[in-house]
Amino acid sequence: MRMRIVLYTHHSLFEPALSLADALAESAEVHLLLEMPAGMWRAANFEAAADLLPTGLAAADPVLAPSFPEETRKMWRKTASFHLVVTGAHRARHPASLGLMRRVLDFIRQLDPDVLHIDDVDVSPRLALGLAIVRPPCPVLVGCHDPDPHSGERDWRVKRLTRTLLFARADAYLVHHKTGLEALRRRHPRLHGPAYAVRLGSYTFLHPGKPATCLTELVEPVVLLFGRITPYKGIDDLFRAATLVAREVPNVRFLVAGEPAMGYQPPQPPSLVNGGRIETMYDYVSNDQTAALFEQARVVVCPYTDASQSGVVLTAYGFGCPVVVTDVGGLTEYVTDGVSGLVVPAGDREALAAALIRCLQEPQLLATLRAGVATATATDLSWERTSSELIQIYAAVAASPPSGRRWRRLGRQG
């Protein structure tokens, strides 16, 4: 008998959540719930004019269809149901938000799932407060994408409260790299259930079914740094390394694209010699623009000062593009040095420059890395492997004695 899974996710995690739901639907009955806060439609790359949707549950396909190609729509149509949780403008603790979460939990209870998988502990203070009041309708698996906070994060106090509430209701916990297990236990020593590590798959979300070998032939020496621009992304280190790369690689282009985090002012890019240049796009990046950026990049760089895993790495892999990363967090569990990318010490600008120069000047190395990316995407970092491991975890969670479903000190069983 197929398991019935409810996957509750957030607009910031839509790409991996949809890829996971698509893979899980091959062997389980999947119900996908996507939380959408007011005013975040454009930031989520949902370019349809959907801000007029009323607060509540809404069928997702009619709303999101104009923003995505048919191949992407086929992914969510494999699920048993796909709904948006439209939260409106109220704060998480507002009675209207709590009323909405009661309705959402009632909806989940009616589905009678084997497991509720909350994609990430940090993304829904509303759901956390709702579960603090209403008994979970089934066993709960809570994911944690970032066991340790990134440098420069401003909302850690809110995340701490959200984690306290959700972790108390969980029957088990999930991270996406093995080093995250130690970090999770260190930061949250009172966890009462088992914790699992399952790596995510490559993000082929923007071009499902398109083989990496069919990507545009690369001509220019282009290096891409992509994603939300924050202190931990190591832009200072990249800019210092760029001056060294430009001396060795004529006409090199560095593309830096993404919206800066609130309150963060990115450093001024330096001028480069030898025809090199740094182009910045500190703004919202649409799906089409994202695809164009990755398709022209010869290598993607992630010079992070700290990190867990990286959606940027997995997006690069989805486009068949190798990466240069630093040896922080779980990045080395996703990037095999010399096989799917190059790994350098964090903060070592000379090593970063040397790795980028190799990728730009050694065609055989680049071909080897691209072949390694294609192999990893089809095997070790496939969503089929991820979903297979998760199905086993779901079965274990569903069969375990209740822990998060007990009230303990957060409420009274009713």
N, C-alpha and C positions, 0 to 999 in steps of 0.2 A: 504493500500500500504506500502510495506517495505521501511524503511528509507535507504538511501545510505550514508554510513559513510566511510571516509578516516581516518585511524589511522596511524599517523606518529610517529615512535618510533626510538630508538637508540639501538645499540648492548648491552649496559649496562642494558637495561630494557627489553630485549627480552623475558625473562621468563614470567613476568606478562603480557606483551603486547600480547604474543601468547595465553596465557590462557584467556585473555579478548576477543581477536578476536574470539577464538573458541566458547566462550559463546555467544557473540553478534551475531554470524552467525546463531544462531537458530532463530532469529527474525528480523535480518537486513541484508542488503547487505554490506559486509565489504571488503574494499580494504586496505591491510596492506602494508606500506612502512617502510623499515628498513634501517636506515642510517648506513653505514659501513665505518669508516675512514681507510685510508691506514695503514697497519701494525698492525691492531687490531684483525685480524681473530683468532689468537691463544688465545688472551686474552678473546675473546668472547666465547670460547669453541667451535668455529667452526673449527674443526680440519682438514677439507678438505683443500687441497692446492689451495686456491682461490685467492691468492694475485696477480695473473696475470690477473684478470678481468680488463677490461678497465674502466675508469671513465664513469659514466652514470647510467642509469637504466638497471637492469638485472633481469630476471625471477629468483626467489629465489630457487625454488624447485630443479632444477638440481645442483645448487651449494651447498646447505645445506644438501641434502639428505644423502651423505656419513657420515655426522657427527651425525645423529640422528636415533633412531629406527623408525620402521614403525608406531607405535602408535603416536609418536610425529608428523610425517609427516601428518597423518590423521587430526591433529588439524589445520594445516595451509591450507590443501586442502579444508577445509570447507569454506574458504574465497572466495570471488569472484575473487580476484587477490592478489598476494603476490610478491612484487618486492624489490630488494636491491637497495639502493641509494649509489653507490660506489663513494666516494668523491675524491679519489686520495690523493696525498701528498701535494697539494696546501693549503695554509692558507685560512681561511674563507673569507678574504677580497680580495683574488686574483681574477682577472677577470675570470679565468677558473672556480672557485668555484661559482661565481655569475652567470655565463652562465649555469652551471649545475642546479642551483636552479631555474633559469627561465624555463628550460626544465621540471623540476619536477613540478613546479606550472602550466605549460601548460598541463602536463599530468593530474594533478588533475582537472583542469578546464574542460578537455574533459570528465572526468568521471561524471561531473555535480553532485557532492555530495550535500546532505542536510547540512552536517557539516564536517569540517576538525577538527579532534581532535589531537592536538599536545601533545604527551604523557607527556613531561616534558619540562619546559621552559629553562632548563640549558643545554640541550644536543646538541643543534645544532646552533652554531653561524652562520653557513652558511645559514640555513633556516631563521634565524632572519634577516640577512642582505638582503636576497632575498625578504622577505616580506616588508622590509623597502622601497624597490624600486618598486616591483610589487604589484598591488592591490590584496588582498586576493580573491580567486575565489569563496568563499562561507562563511557563518558564521564560526567563529573560536572559538573553546574551547581550552584554554591553561591550561595544568596541571602543578602543582608545587609539586613535591615530597618532597622537603625540603625548606619550607618557610624561615627558618633561616639557615645560613651556619653552618656546623659542625666545631668543634674545629680543628685547624691545617690545614684547607683548604687553598691552596696556590693560587688558580685561581679565587678568588671571584671577582676580578676586571673585568675579562672577563665575568663572570656570570652576573655581574651588568649591563654591556652593553647589553648582550643578553636579559636579562629580560626587560630592558627599551624598546627595539625594539619590542619584541614579545608581551609584555603586551599592548603596544600601538595599536597593530593590533587585539587584542582579543575582542570578544563580551562577553565572560564569562570566568570564572576561576574555576579550580578544584584542591582541595587538598584531601588527603586521610586519614585525621583524623580531628575531630572537633576542637581540639586545634590549628590546623594549620590555621583555618579561622582567628582567632585572630592574629596569627603571620604574616599571609600574609597581612592583612590590616595594621598592625603596621609597617611592613617594607616597604610596598608599599601603602602609603595612597592615592595615586592618581588613583587607579584603578577605571575604569568608568563603569564596568558591574557587574552583580551578580556573587557571588562566592559560590561554592557548595562543600560539603564534602561527599565523597563516599569512604568507606573502600575497600581495595583490598581483594582478596580471597587467600586461601592457595595455595602454589606453589606445584602442583603435576606434574610439567613439566618434571622432570627426570624419572618419572614412571607413565605416564597417565593411569588411570583406575585401578591401583594397590591398593587394599584396605589397609589402614594402619594396620588392624588387621592381615595381612599376613606377616608383617615384621619379620626379623630374631629375634629369641628369644634372649633376652639380658642376658648375663652371667656376664661379667666384669663390675665393677663400672667405667664407662667411662663418662667424662665430655668434651663436645666439645665447643670450641670457633672458629667460622668460619667467613670468609669474609675478605675483604680488611683490612689490618692491619693499623690502623690510630690512632692518639692520643685519639680521642673521644671514642674508643672502650673499654677503661678502663682496659687494660691489666695489668697495675701496680696493680690495685685493685684485679684483679683475682689472680695474683701471690701471693700477700699477703694472700688472702683468702685460696689459695691452701695449704699453710703451715698449716693452722688450720684444713682444711678438712682431710689432710693426717694423723693427729694425731688420728682421730676418725674412719677413713675408711681405713682398710688395703688394700694395693695394688691398690689404686685409680690411674687412668690414666687421665691426662689432655691432650687433643689434641688441639693444636692451629694451624690452617691451613688457609693460604691465603697469597697473595702478599703484602708486606709492601708498603704504599704510598710513592711516590717519596720524598726522603729527610728524611724519618722517620726511625729511628733506634729503633726497639723494645727493651724493657728492657731484661736483662739477666734473664732467668728463675732460680728460686732458686732450691736447692736440697730439696727433700722431705723425711720425715722419714717413717717408717712403710711399706716399699716396694713401696711407691708412686713414681710417676715420671711424668714429664712434657715433652711431645714430641712436637716439633715445625716443621712445614712444611711451611717455609716462601718462597713460590714459587707458580707458576701457578698450579691450581688444575683443572684437567679435569672433565668432567661430570661423568665418571665412578668412579673417586676418590671421588668426592663429594658424590655420592650415597653411597659408601662404608663407608665414615666417618659418615654420618647421620644414617646409618643402625646399626652401632655398638654403637652409643651414647645412654646412658641411659637418659641423660638430656643435653640440649643445654643452654649455658649461654651467656647472653648479658649484661655485667656489664657497660653499656654505661654511659658516663658522660653527654652527651647530644645526642638528636636524634629526628627524626620525627617519621615515622613508620620504620619497619625493614623487609627487604626481608629475612634476616636470620631467624627471627621468623616464617615467613610464609613458608619458606623452611622446617624448623623443623616440622611444622604442617603437611606439605605434606607427611612427613615420619612418622607421628603419634607420634612425639617425643615432650614431654613437655619442657617448657623453664623456666629459672630463669632470670628475667629482672629487671632493675632498673626503678624507677618511673619518667622517663623523657619523654618529648615530647608526642607523641601519643601512646606510647607503652601500656599504660594501657587500651587503647581502643581496643587493639588486644589481650591482655592477661588478663583474669579474675583470680584474685588471688584465689588460692585454687581450681580452676576449670580446667583451661587449663595450668596453670603454677603458679609460685610463684613470687611475686613482692616485691622488697626490696628497701630501700632508696639508692639513688645514693651516692657513696663514702663510704658507711658503709660496711667495709670489714667483720666485725664480723657477720652482718646480712646476707651478701652474703654467707659466709661460712656455717652458720646455715641452710640456705635454701638448699644449695647443699647437706649437710649432710642428711637432711630429705629426699631428693629425692633419695639418694643412700642407705639409711638404712631403709626406711619405704615402704615395698612392696605395702601395701594397698594404701598409698598416691600416689605412682607412677601409680598404676592401675587406681585410680580415675582421675588423671591428663590425662592419655592417653585416657580414655573414654571421658573426656571433650574436648580434642583436636579433637577426631573423630567426636563428635557432632558438634563442631564449624565449622569444615571443611565441613560438610554436610549441614549446615544451615546458621548460621550467617556470616561465612567467606567463603561462596561458591561463585564461579564466576557467578552462575545463579542470585544470589541476587545482585551482583555488576552490572551485565549487565542490569538487570531490572531497577535499579535506574538510570543508565546512559542513557538508552533509553528515559526515561522521561525527563532527562536534555537535551539530544540532541533535543528533540521535542520543548522544551522551547527556546533553543538557536536558532533553525531554524526559529521559529516564531517571534523572537524578532526583533525590529527595528535595523538597522545596526549601530554599534558603531565603532568597530575595522576596519570596511571596509571603514570608512571615512579616508581621508588623514591627517586631522589635519595639524600638522607642519612638518610631515615627508616626504611629497612628494606632487605631483600634480596629481589629478585624470585625467585619460586619457581613 
